[in-house]
Amino acid sequence: MSEERPPSRVLRQRFDRKYALPLARAMFELEPRCQSVLVTVGQFWCDNAIDAVHCRLVACAERDPTWPFAGQARADALGDLAILRTQIEWTAKYGEEPYGLDQVQRGLLDDARQRAFGDKFFCVLHDNSDMIVAFASYCREVSNQDEPSWRSYTPYGLVRRPLQGEPATLEVIGQMYRPEWEDRWDVLENEGIISREQARSRREESV
């Protein structure tokens, strides 16, 4: 490891400090009903990167939310009520599994990014490169971009609304499903991405 290629845990600490916590604080300020924010991650193909790792923050009305329920569109979910009602009605009418909260909370997340960073598209780690090194170990290999987000993402951390006068903190609650992905800078080739098959092959060769 080096300053240019730090360990996975150092990247996660940077992500927590510079992105997750400021964004969660902004979400608390914008949505008084929000009692906690789940920081979720998922590794799946999305348009141009088979191994990209994505992050989604979910605003929750509960201090101790449960997954995947907390990520599903339901009557008491936080976010855009009009979109939420439409999704709930659609699910009831056609008997499909619940929607994720992507569209329902998009406006809140955009406003929170603008409030925290001055930019709706601000990021600290890139999905196609250092996010893989940082969080692939916390992702399950069972998802794709066509699934609802409560299936394609899993919880990594939880930020509870702090008591008055106390700072917000991030508690790591996620399971490390694939520890073999820790510190794997060697998988970043061809502009940041190689296939899972290649990654497995390299791991086997190194044993």
Contacts in CASP RR format, 6 or more apart in sequence:
PFRMAT RR
TARGET T0000
AUTHOR 0000-0000-0000
METHOD contacts of the structure
MODEL  1
MSEERPPSRVLRQRFDRKYALPLARAMFELEPRCQSVLVTVGQFWCDNAI
DAVHCRLVACAERDPTWPFAGQARADALGDLAILRTQIEWTAKYGEEPYG
LDQVQRGLLDDARQRAFGDKFFCVLHDNSDMIVAFASYCREVSNQDEPSW
RSYTPYGLVRRPLQGEPATLEVIGQMYRPEWEDRWDVLENEGIISREQAR
SRREESV
1 7 0 8 1.000
1 183 0 8 1.000
5 133 0 8 1.000
5 185 0 8 1.000
7 182 0 8 1.000
7 183 0 8 1.000
8 133 0 8 1.000
8 134 0 8 1.000
8 135 0 8 1.000
8 137 0 8 1.000
8 181 0 8 1.000
8 182 0 8 1.000
8 183 0 8 1.000
8 184 0 8 1.000
9 182 0 8 1.000
11 125 0 8 1.000
11 130 0 8 1.000
11 133 0 8 1.000
11 134 0 8 1.000
12 134 0 8 1.000
12 135 0 8 1.000
14 124 0 8 1.000
14 125 0 8 1.000
15 55 0 8 1.000
15 124 0 8 1.000
15 125 0 8 1.000
15 134 0 8 1.000
15 135 0 8 1.000
16 39 0 8 1.000
16 170 0 8 1.000
18 124 0 8 1.000
19 55 0 8 1.000
19 122 0 8 1.000
19 123 0 8 1.000
19 124 0 8 1.000
19 125 0 8 1.000
20 39 0 8 1.000
20 55 0 8 1.000
20 57 0 8 1.000
20 157 0 8 1.000
20 159 0 8 1.000
20 170 0 8 1.000
21 159 0 8 1.000
21 168 0 8 1.000
21 169 0 8 1.000
21 170 0 8 1.000
22 116 0 8 1.000
22 117 0 8 1.000
23 37 0 8 1.000
23 57 0 8 1.000
23 109 0 8 1.000
23 112 0 8 1.000
23 113 0 8 1.000
23 116 0 8 1.000
23 117 0 8 1.000
24 37 0 8 1.000
24 39 0 8 1.000
24 57 0 8 1.000
24 159 0 8 1.000
24 168 0 8 1.000
24 170 0 8 1.000
25 116 0 8 1.000
25 168 0 8 1.000
26 111 0 8 1.000
26 112 0 8 1.000
26 113 0 8 1.000
26 115 0 8 1.000
26 116 0 8 1.000
27 34 0 8 1.000
27 37 0 8 1.000
27 57 0 8 1.000
27 59 0 8 1.000
27 108 0 8 1.000
27 109 0 8 1.000
27 112 0 8 1.000
28 34 0 8 1.000
28 37 0 8 1.000
28 161 0 8 1.000
28 168 0 8 1.000
29 115 0 8 1.000
30 108 0 8 1.000
30 111 0 8 1.000
30 112 0 8 1.000
30 115 0 8 1.000
31 59 0 8 1.000
31 78 0 8 1.000
31 79 0 8 1.000
31 108 0 8 1.000
33 61 0 8 1.000
33 78 0 8 1.000
34 59 0 8 1.000
34 60 0 8 1.000
34 61 0 8 1.000
34 78 0 8 1.000
34 161 0 8 1.000
35 60 0 8 1.000
35 61 0 8 1.000
35 62 0 8 1.000
35 63 0 8 1.000
35 160 0 8 1.000
35 161 0 8 1.000
36 60 0 8 1.000
36 62 0 8 1.000
36 63 0 8 1.000
36 64 0 8 1.000
36 65 0 8 1.000
36 158 0 8 1.000
36 159 0 8 1.000
36 160 0 8 1.000
36 161 0 8 1.000
37 57 0 8 1.000
37 58 0 8 1.000
37 59 0 8 1.000
37 60 0 8 1.000
37 158 0 8 1.000
37 159 0 8 1.000
38 57 0 8 1.000
38 58 0 8 1.000
38 60 0 8 1.000
38 65 0 8 1.000
38 67 0 8 1.000
38 70 0 8 1.000
38 71 0 8 1.000
38 155 0 8 1.000
38 157 0 8 1.000
38 158 0 8 1.000
39 55 0 8 1.000
39 57 0 8 1.000
39 155 0 8 1.000
39 156 0 8 1.000
39 157 0 8 1.000
39 158 0 8 1.000
39 159 0 8 1.000
39 170 0 8 1.000
40 55 0 8 1.000
40 56 0 8 1.000
40 57 0 8 1.000
40 58 0 8 1.000
40 67 0 8 1.000
40 149 0 8 1.000
40 153 0 8 1.000
40 154 0 8 1.000
40 155 0 8 1.000
40 156 0 8 1.000
40 157 0 8 1.000
41 53 0 8 1.000
41 54 0 8 1.000
41 55 0 8 1.000
41 56 0 8 1.000
41 135 0 8 1.000
41 138 0 8 1.000
41 139 0 8 1.000
41 153 0 8 1.000
41 154 0 8 1.000
41 156 0 8 1.000
42 53 0 8 1.000
42 54 0 8 1.000
42 55 0 8 1.000
42 135 0 8 1.000
42 139 0 8 1.000
42 140 0 8 1.000
42 143 0 8 1.000
42 152 0 8 1.000
42 153 0 8 1.000
42 154 0 8 1.000
43 51 0 8 1.000
43 52 0 8 1.000
43 53 0 8 1.000
43 54 0 8 1.000
43 132 0 8 1.000
43 135 0 8 1.000
43 136 0 8 1.000
43 139 0 8 1.000
43 140 0 8 1.000
43 141 0 8 1.000
43 143 0 8 1.000
44 52 0 8 1.000
44 54 0 8 1.000
44 143 0 8 1.000
44 144 0 8 1.000
44 145 0 8 1.000
44 147 0 8 1.000
44 152 0 8 1.000
45 52 0 8 1.000
45 144 0 8 1.000
45 145 0 8 1.000
46 52 0 8 1.000
46 54 0 8 1.000
46 127 0 8 1.000
46 145 0 8 1.000
47 145 0 8 1.000
48 128 0 8 1.000
49 127 0 8 1.000
49 128 0 8 1.000
49 192 0 8 1.000
49 193 0 8 1.000
50 193 0 8 1.000
50 195 0 8 1.000
50 196 0 8 1.000
51 132 0 8 1.000
51 136 0 8 1.000
51 187 0 8 1.000
51 193 0 8 1.000
51 194 0 8 1.000
51 195 0 8 1.000
51 196 0 8 1.000
51 199 0 8 1.000
52 127 0 8 1.000
52 128 0 8 1.000
52 131 0 8 1.000
52 132 0 8 1.000
52 193 0 8 1.000
53 127 0 8 1.000
53 131 0 8 1.000
53 132 0 8 1.000
53 134 0 8 1.000
53 135 0 8 1.000
53 136 0 8 1.000
53 139 0 8 1.000
54 127 0 8 1.000
54 131 0 8 1.000
54 153 0 8 1.000
55 127 0 8 1.000
55 131 0 8 1.000
55 135 0 8 1.000
55 156 0 8 1.000
56 102 0 8 1.000
56 149 0 8 1.000
56 153 0 8 1.000
57 109 0 8 1.000
58 65 0 8 1.000
58 70 0 8 1.000
58 71 0 8 1.000
58 101 0 8 1.000
58 105 0 8 1.000
59 78 0 8 1.000
59 79 0 8 1.000
59 105 0 8 1.000
59 108 0 8 1.000
60 70 0 8 1.000
60 78 0 8 1.000
61 76 0 8 1.000
61 77 0 8 1.000
61 78 0 8 1.000
62 70 0 8 1.000
63 160 0 8 1.000
63 161 0 8 1.000
65 158 0 8 1.000
67 150 0 8 1.000
67 154 0 8 1.000
67 155 0 8 1.000
68 150 0 8 1.000
68 151 0 8 1.000
70 150 0 8 1.000
71 77 0 8 1.000
71 100 0 8 1.000
71 101 0 8 1.000
71 149 0 8 1.000
71 150 0 8 1.000
72 98 0 8 1.000
72 99 0 8 1.000
72 100 0 8 1.000
72 101 0 8 1.000
72 148 0 8 1.000
72 150 0 8 1.000
73 84 0 8 1.000
73 87 0 8 1.000
73 88 0 8 1.000
73 91 0 8 1.000
73 98 0 8 1.000
73 99 0 8 1.000
73 100 0 8 1.000
73 101 0 8 1.000
73 104 0 8 1.000
74 88 0 8 1.000
74 98 0 8 1.000
75 84 0 8 1.000
75 88 0 8 1.000
77 84 0 8 1.000
77 101 0 8 1.000
77 104 0 8 1.000
78 104 0 8 1.000
78 105 0 8 1.000
78 108 0 8 1.000
79 101 0 8 1.000
79 104 0 8 1.000
79 105 0 8 1.000
79 107 0 8 1.000
79 108 0 8 1.000
80 103 0 8 1.000
80 104 0 8 1.000
80 105 0 8 1.000
80 106 0 8 1.000
80 107 0 8 1.000
83 103 0 8 1.000
83 104 0 8 1.000
84 104 0 8 1.000
87 98 0 8 1.000
87 99 0 8 1.000
87 100 0 8 1.000
87 103 0 8 1.000
87 104 0 8 1.000
90 96 0 8 1.000
90 99 0 8 1.000
91 97 0 8 1.000
91 98 0 8 1.000
91 99 0 8 1.000
97 148 0 8 1.000
98 148 0 8 1.000
98 150 0 8 1.000
99 148 0 8 1.000
100 148 0 8 1.000
100 149 0 8 1.000
100 150 0 8 1.000
101 149 0 8 1.000
101 150 0 8 1.000
102 149 0 8 1.000
110 120 0 8 1.000
113 119 0 8 1.000
113 120 0 8 1.000
113 121 0 8 1.000
113 122 0 8 1.000
114 120 0 8 1.000
116 122 0 8 1.000
125 131 0 8 1.000
125 134 0 8 1.000
128 191 0 8 1.000
128 192 0 8 1.000
128 193 0 8 1.000
129 188 0 8 1.000
129 192 0 8 1.000
132 181 0 8 1.000
132 184 0 8 1.000
132 187 0 8 1.000
132 188 0 8 1.000
132 192 0 8 1.000
132 193 0 8 1.000
133 183 0 8 1.000
133 184 0 8 1.000
133 185 0 8 1.000
133 188 0 8 1.000
135 156 0 8 1.000
136 178 0 8 1.000
136 181 0 8 1.000
136 184 0 8 1.000
137 176 0 8 1.000
137 177 0 8 1.000
137 178 0 8 1.000
137 179 0 8 1.000
137 180 0 8 1.000
137 181 0 8 1.000
137 182 0 8 1.000
138 154 0 8 1.000
138 156 0 8 1.000
138 174 0 8 1.000
138 175 0 8 1.000
138 176 0 8 1.000
138 177 0 8 1.000
139 154 0 8 1.000
139 177 0 8 1.000
139 178 0 8 1.000
140 154 0 8 1.000
140 177 0 8 1.000
140 178 0 8 1.000
141 178 0 8 1.000
141 196 0 8 1.000
142 151 0 8 1.000
143 151 0 8 1.000
143 152 0 8 1.000
143 153 0 8 1.000
144 152 0 8 1.000
145 152 0 8 1.000
154 174 0 8 1.000
154 175 0 8 1.000
154 177 0 8 1.000
155 173 0 8 1.000
155 174 0 8 1.000
156 172 0 8 1.000
156 173 0 8 1.000
156 174 0 8 1.000
157 170 0 8 1.000
157 171 0 8 1.000
157 172 0 8 1.000
157 173 0 8 1.000
157 174 0 8 1.000
158 170 0 8 1.000
158 171 0 8 1.000
158 173 0 8 1.000
159 168 0 8 1.000
159 169 0 8 1.000
159 170 0 8 1.000
159 171 0 8 1.000
160 168 0 8 1.000
160 169 0 8 1.000
160 171 0 8 1.000
161 168 0 8 1.000
162 168 0 8 1.000
162 169 0 8 1.000
176 182 0 8 1.000
180 203 0 8 1.000
181 199 0 8 1.000
184 199 0 8 1.000
186 202 0 8 1.000
187 194 0 8 1.000
187 198 0 8 1.000
187 199 0 8 1.000
187 202 0 8 1.000
188 194 0 8 1.000
END
